[in-house]
Amino acid sequence: MNILVVDDSSTMRRIVANALNNIGYSNITLAEDGSDALKKIKATQFDAIMTDWNMPKMDGLSLVREVRKMENYKEVPIVMITTEGGKREVITAIKEGVNNYIVKPFTASTLKSKLEDII
């Protein structure tokens, strides 16, 4: 499984990648914001996308909107991993096409269960 992790924080990218490794996923690509992710998405087919919400250049919600316009990404699972934990934010993200939602901080077991729910 080929997973794209998108976060403007290099520390958070590393934390998510390590958590994914710990639960058995090793084919991981990192992107530092939505526009970097979009370039990588156009070049490679990913099986899942894990993205932060708040990022410079292109935020996670804008990334989700762009990805959902692509025919080959209409069914690809997207997990939003963010500090935005309000009910309104969760509803907005799901309406835009996010399949699951994780509020930071999180554990590897939370990540695993959220991924298993959508894969």
ABEGO torsion letter per residue (X at the ends): XBBBBBBABAAAAAAAAAAAAAAGBABBBBBABAAAAAAAAAABBBABBBBBABBBGBBAAAAAAAAAABAAAAABBBBBBBABABAAAAAAAAAAGBABBBBOBBBAAAAAAAAAAAX
